[in-house]
Amino acid sequence: MKRIKLMTGLAALLCCLTTTSQAVLVAGFTGTSLWVSGNSGDTVEVDYSVDLTGLVYTYNYQLRPITAPLVELLQINAPAAVRTGLGTTTADIFVTGTPPVGGAVPLPTLANISWFFPGGITPGFESIVVGFTSAFGPTFGTGLATDGGNGPWGPGGLVPLPVPEPTTVLAGALLLLPFGASTIRFLRKSRTA
């Protein structure tokens, strides 16, 4: 009886944790996030757009130093589990009069996706547009930009990134319940032995 109550309590807790409302955004929007360096006070802007084609979301980002002397890397904290194809384009998210320069080298990890801009981006210019696709809709999350000296900019700077739906997280969490039950059973047997 205690085990049933414990498992019911765990299931209720998981439901509460995974169904909390997240600010999921509607696709088809653009915006700009201003990031400030805690070290130097210099600023960069990150333009972003999210588009939906069929069931695939496309997340695009463009880095623009404002007072930062040089920016070489943009990191978006989107884990590998929520992103698919990577891409770049020389188009602008916003036509600002600052020409996109250089290329970008994607540096994906399990925890995030970064793009290295060889030669860096300086004020008066902006990066090419970098991005990825995802099956998941957007919410606001964090990213940062670095240059190895004056940054980082934007730890905590908000940009759209994909987030799994609460039902997906709930399904994954519920799959862990049998493991928890077997662990409790093992611990009880160990205690009585």
N, C-alpha and C positions, 0 to 999 in steps of 0.2 A: 504494500500500500504506500509506504514512504517513497519507494522508487517511482511509482506512478505519479505521485505528487511532485517529486523532484523533476521528473521529465516534463510534466505539464508546465511547471514553473519555468524551466529552461526554454521550452517552446514559446511561452508567453513573453519571456524576456527577449528572445531573438526577434519575435514579431515586433515588439516595441522598438528595438534598436534598428531594425532594417526598414521599417515603414515610416520613420520620421520624415516629415515633408522636406524635400530638397528643392531648391529653387531651380527647377528645370526650365530652361528657356525655350522659346519657339525659334526654329531655324529661319534663315533668311534675313539676317541682320548683320550690321557692321558697327564698329565702334573703335574707340581708342582708349588705351590705358597709359597713364603717365607714371613712370617709375623713377624714383629718386634714390641716389646712392647714399647710404648711411655714412660712408667714409668721406666723400668729397662734396656732396650736395648737388653734383651734376645730375642731369636728367636725360632720360630717353623716353620715347613714346613707342608703344607697340599698337599698330593698327591690326584689327582682326575682323574676320567675317566667318559666318557659318551658313552654309547652304545645304539644302536637302534635295537630293535627286533620287526619286524612287524611295528606297529604304536606306540609302547611304548618305551620311552627313559628311560634308567636306569642311574641314577646319583650316583656315588660312591665317598666317601671321606675317607682318612686315615690320621690321625694326627701323627706327629713325632716331639717331642721336640728336638731341636738342642742344645741350651744353656739354655733353660728354665728349671728350676729345677723340675717343676711338672705342668702338664696341666690336668685339670679335665673336661672341657666342650668344645665342638665344636658346634658353631651355624652357620647355613647357612640361609641366608635371602631369603628363598623361601616361599612365602605365601601359605596357605592351598588351595587356589583356583587353584594353578598350580601343586600341588603334589598329588600323590595317595599313593600306598602302601609303607610301610617302611620296611627296611630289614637290616640285618647285616651278615657278613661272616668273617671267619678267614683267608681268602685268602689275598694275598698281591696285591696291585695295581702294585707296582714295587718290585722286589725281591732285597732288600737292605742289607740283612744280619741282620737286626734288627727284632727280633721276635715280632709278634703281641701279645699283652697281654690283659687279662681281658675281660670284657664284656662291653656292652653299654646299657644305658637306654634311649630310645627316649623320648623327652619332646616337643611334637608338640604344637604350638600355631597357631592362625590365621595368624600372621605376619611372623613366621619363624619356623624352625625345629632345635632343639638342641639335642645333645646326651651327657649324663653324663657318665663319665667313673669312676666307683667306684674304689677307691684307687689311681686314677690318672695314668698318663703316664709320665715316667721319661726319660732323655736322654739315648740313647742306646736301647730304645724300641719304638714301635709304636702301635697305637690303632688297634683294629680290623677294618675292612672296614665297614663303615656305609653308608646308602644311602636311596634312595626312587625312585619311578617311576613317570613318568609324560607323558601326551599326548603332551606336548609342547617341542619344540626344545630349545637348549641351547644358552645363551649369557653369558657374564661375569657379575657377580654381586659380592656382598660383603658378608662377614662372619666375625666371630671373635672367639677367643679361650680365656678361662679364667681359673684361678686357685684360685681366691679369694684373691690373694696377689700381685704377680708380673705382671700380665697381666693388661688389656687385650692385646692380640696380634691380629693384623690384622684388626682393624676397618678400612675398606676400602680395605683389602686384597682381591684380585680378584680370584674368582673360578667360574666355570660354574654353572649356575642354569637356570631353565626353565623360559621362558618368553612367554606370550600369543602373538599370531601373531597379527600384526597391524589390520588385518581385524576383529579379535575377539574384540579387544579394540574398534574399530570403531563402530561395531554393538552395543556394550553396550552403547557407548556414544550417538549414534543416538536414542536409546530407551529413553534417557532422554529428548529429544527435546519436546515431547508433554507435559511433566511436566513443562518445561521452558515456553512453550507457555501458558499453563493454569495459571501459576504464573503471567506472564505479563498481561494476561486478567484480573485476579483478582485484581492486583494492579491498573490497569486503572479504573476498576469499582469502587474501593475504593476511588480513587482520585476524580472521578466525583460525587460521592454520597455526 
